[in-house]
């Protein structure tokens, strides 16, 4: 596969981040690896080995035997983190929408949360993410006042908390990893919905 300067720079930056984290503290830090990237990859192909990525161009010694694929990239990032920041906890991001439909917002009454979670976990495991320390999942990247998509506290309509917890628990269980919620909006429904109010 031809050299790819972007991948070379990317993995060099990743190594630098790991080194700096190790220098900063002897204790654990959490690396949340590439939110959304793996979900976009899943949309391209359900087999991460089939998604070409020129990691060999980076000539990283930890990655010499890894394939030039998205799975190779994930495994390479994990190997570099293990080498440069052994106390770090590494968590890859599992998206609820990578399969093509969003598990948290799907309203079809026939929707199977467990099947969707298993498909997501299978993709993540094929990446090598099950070899990491945790799986990171998200709630939303914005406050509900932004788009009007409030989570139903009664857990009757989607999106809701029960659906999110069931999907997340299934993904984590299938990967045999603990999970970490990321990107949880903080707000107060009693306040006026507006900027700087």
Order of alpha helices (4+ residues) and beta strands (2+ residues): alpha-beta-alpha-alpha-beta-alpha-beta-alpha-alpha-beta
